Amino acid sequence: MIFLVAYLQEMYYPKVFIKMKRCLFIIGILTLILMNCTEDDLPLNPYDVVDYGDTTLVIDTLSPTSFVRLHKEVLSPSCNVLGCHDGSFEPDFRTVQSSYNTLVYHPINKNNLDEDFTYRVVPGDTALSVLHERLTNCCFVNTNDRMPQDNIGDPLPQDELNLIENWILSGAKDITGAIPSEPDNLPNVEYYVVTNSTYDSTYSENRIGGLFYQPFLMPNNEIVSFIIFVSDDKTDAADLLVNKLEISEYQNNFNGAIEVIATTYVAQYKVWVAFFNTSVLQSGKQYYMRYTVNDGENPSNTTYPNSQTSFIYKSIWSFTVE
């Protein structure tokens, strides 16, 4: 519950707030432009003069493992239905493009209890493709949760399941027949929680004024646990490198910052823990945090928050010492 609350506080509400401000700002700018421009003043569409040459896109629609055929015969009629995968939620089976983009090497939103899956479709492997599992397993998490849902529809006929299986096993080819490459993304710093050393008191929930974007109150002269949840598309969280927490008096300057290495990995929750004694900090002062991690495959580290991060997120990753 602690992790869930922290995640919602840090990842959801600020994004909604920022998106609303951006939308209003953009609408205002566009309105001013249109009010003060005549038709002759409007800029040319840059795509009007693009020369595409003689490039021809060859689309596979006939082979037994064609994704275009799979979408036309299975995904669109059986899944792109009102209230289901019609754009209301992912996977999005409205078009061939949206279907492919939300399936192949796309991270899943719902896993089974053993967390066996990473992607909706893994080319060449039906056992690791959650799409295949959801269509063939009666009880993915709960009873009767096979897709199409057992309580609202019938399972797909075997010939349609065969089309899906053959497409996956043949490499989950795209509309041109090309086999995709597995992504190798930088790791993500998802969220953090700060507790006492025995994990039975949570400090990061104690926001000043009760506002999620304000710093939280950190106790003085106490050993605390910074619990950081990180993930990567290829590397297991336990094998991630660097795992360095930095604490600075300044929001945008971490030169000379206090460095705390996370040395403990808790497999049960897939988190790294850095222990720190707050006695070296000054009472009444606000401090900012950031976390750096490396997946061992990319030369670049992931640091969050970074210089491009919104000031709201930077404020969330901050605390004031009591």
Secondary structure as the mmCIF struct_conf table of DSSP 4:
data_model
#
loop_
_struct_conf.conf_type_id
_struct_conf.id
_struct_conf.beg_label_comp_id
_struct_conf.beg_label_asym_id
_struct_conf.beg_label_seq_id
_struct_conf.end_label_comp_id
_struct_conf.end_label_asym_id
_struct_conf.end_label_seq_id
HELX_RH_AL_P HELX_RH_AL_P1 ILE A 2 MET A 11
TURN_TY1_P TURN_TY1_P1 TYR A 12 TYR A 12
HELX_RH_AL_P HELX_RH_AL_P2 TYR A 13 MET A 35
TURN_TY1_P TURN_TY1_P2 ASN A 36 ASN A 36
HELX_RH_3T_P HELX_RH_3T_P1 GLU A 39 ASP A 41
BEND BEND1 LEU A 42 LEU A 42
HELX_LH_PP_P HELX_LH_PP_P1 PRO A 43 ASN A 45
HELX_RH_3T_P HELX_RH_3T_P2 PRO A 46 VAL A 49
TURN_TY1_P TURN_TY1_P3 GLY A 53 ASP A 54
BEND BEND2 LEU A 62 SER A 63
TURN_TY1_P TURN_TY1_P4 PRO A 64 THR A 65
HELX_RH_AL_P HELX_RH_AL_P3 PHE A 67 LEU A 70
HELX_RH_PI_P HELX_RH_PI_P1 HIS A 71 LEU A 75
HELX_RH_AL_P HELX_RH_AL_P4 SER A 76 CYS A 79
BEND BEND3 ASN A 80 ASN A 80
TURN_TY1_P TURN_TY1_P5 LEU A 82 GLY A 83
BEND BEND4 CYS A 84 PRO A 91
BEND BEND5 ARG A 94 THR A 95
HELX_RH_AL_P HELX_RH_AL_P5 VAL A 96 ASN A 101
TURN_TY1_P TURN_TY1_P6 THR A 102 LEU A 103
STRN STRN1 VAL A 104 VAL A 104
TURN_TY1_P TURN_TY1_P7 TYR A 105 TYR A 105
HELX_LH_PP_P HELX_LH_PP_P2 HIS A 106 HIS A 106
STRN STRN2 PRO A 107 PRO A 107
HELX_LH_PP_P HELX_LH_PP_P3 ILE A 108 ILE A 108
BEND BEND6 ASN A 109 ASN A 109
TURN_TY1_P TURN_TY1_P8 LEU A 113 ASP A 114
BEND BEND7 THR A 118 THR A 118
STRN STRN3 TYR A 119 TYR A 119
BEND BEND8 ARG A 120 ARG A 120
STRN STRN4 VAL A 121 VAL A 122
TURN_TY1_P TURN_TY1_P9 PRO A 123 GLY A 124
STRN STRN5 ASP A 125 ASP A 125
BEND BEND9 THR A 126 THR A 126
TURN_TY1_P TURN_TY1_P10 ALA A 127 LEU A 128
STRN STRN6 SER A 129 SER A 129
HELX_RH_AL_P HELX_RH_AL_P6 VAL A 130 THR A 136
TURN_TY1_P TURN_TY1_P11 CYS A 138 CYS A 139
BEND BEND10 PHE A 140 ASN A 142
TURN_TY1_P TURN_TY1_P12 THR A 143 ASN A 144
HELX_LH_PP_P HELX_LH_PP_P4 ARG A 146 ARG A 146
TURN_TY1_P TURN_TY1_P13 MET A 147 ILE A 152
BEND BEND11 GLY A 153 GLY A 153
HELX_LH_PP_P HELX_LH_PP_P5 ASP A 154 PRO A 157
HELX_RH_AL_P HELX_RH_AL_P7 GLN A 158 LEU A 169
TURN_TY1_P TURN_TY1_P14 SER A 170 GLY A 171
TURN_TY1_P TURN_TY1_P15 ILE A 175 THR A 176
BEND BEND12 GLY A 177 GLY A 177
HELX_LH_PP_P HELX_LH_PP_P6 ALA A 178 PRO A 183
HELX_LH_PP_P HELX_LH_PP_P7 ASN A 185 PRO A 187
STRN STRN7 ASN A 188 ASN A 196
TURN_TY1_P TURN_TY1_P16 SER A 197 THR A 198
BEND BEND13 TYR A 199 SER A 201
STRN STRN8 THR A 202 THR A 202
BEND BEND14 TYR A 203 TYR A 203
TURN_TY1_P TURN_TY1_P17 SER A 204 GLU A 205
STRN STRN9 ARG A 207 ARG A 207
HELX_RH_3T_P HELX_RH_3T_P3 ILE A 208 GLY A 210
TURN_TY1_P TURN_TY1_P18 PHE A 212 TYR A 213
BEND BEND15 GLN A 214 GLN A 214
HELX_LH_PP_P HELX_LH_PP_P8 PRO A 215 PRO A 215
STRN STRN10 PHE A 216 MET A 218
BEND BEND16 ASN A 220 ASN A 221
STRN STRN11 ILE A 223 SER A 231
BEND BEND17 ASP A 233 THR A 235
HELX_RH_3T_P HELX_RH_3T_P4 ALA A 237 ASP A 239
STRN STRN12 LEU A 241 SER A 248
BEND BEND18 GLU A 249 ASN A 252
TURN_TY1_P TURN_TY1_P19 ASN A 255 GLY A 256
STRN STRN13 ILE A 258 ILE A 261
STRN STRN14 THR A 264 VAL A 266
TURN_TY1_P TURN_TY1_P20 ALA A 267 LYS A 270
STRN STRN15 VAL A 271 ASN A 277
HELX_RH_3T_P HELX_RH_3T_P5 THR A 278 VAL A 280
BEND BEND19 LEU A 281 LEU A 281
HELX_LH_PP_P HELX_LH_PP_P9 GLN A 282 GLN A 282
TURN_TY1_P TURN_TY1_P21 SER A 283 GLY A 284
STRN STRN16 GLN A 286 ASN A 294
BEND BEND20 GLY A 296 SER A 300
STRN STRN17 THR A 302 TYR A 304
BEND BEND21 PRO A 305 PRO A 305
TURN_TY1_P TURN_TY1_P22 SER A 307 GLN A 308
BEND BEND22 THR A 309 THR A 309
HELX_RH_AL_P HELX_RH_AL_P8 PHE A 311 ILE A 316
TURN_TY1_P TURN_TY1_P23 TRP A 317 TRP A 317
STRN STRN18 SER A 318 VAL A 321
#
